[in-house]
């Protein structure tokens, strides 16, 4: 598909994690497939923590650096008004996409609805329920049926 649509010749090289990860962190690979699940529902998690190029950046799976992008995502961390933050992150995303910082293949969004009698579901630090994807592997074994007031139901 890359050859047909973009005239890109790509040789695929499957690598074991022990080889792939060090090469990725050292920026030795030109083109990689990396999945990313957001840790929390905020653009900061993807745009700042993954793509910011400044000192102390935590993502750095890449060699992307752009001063305009870095300023926008840094500025977006400060406003308490969510509309202002969203505008800055949107501007940063446009800069990044124009510079080719990533090619997003798909976005994974999942929603689940739980009956009120299902309890012991995982929550994040804000008290919001979180999905079990990449967060809580043992969730099916940990949930339980509860009484209306949230107490475990006795069998």
Helices and strands as residue ranges (DSSP letters): H 2-6, H 17-25, H 43-43, I 44-48, H 67-75, H 82-99, E 118-119, H 139-142, E 144-145
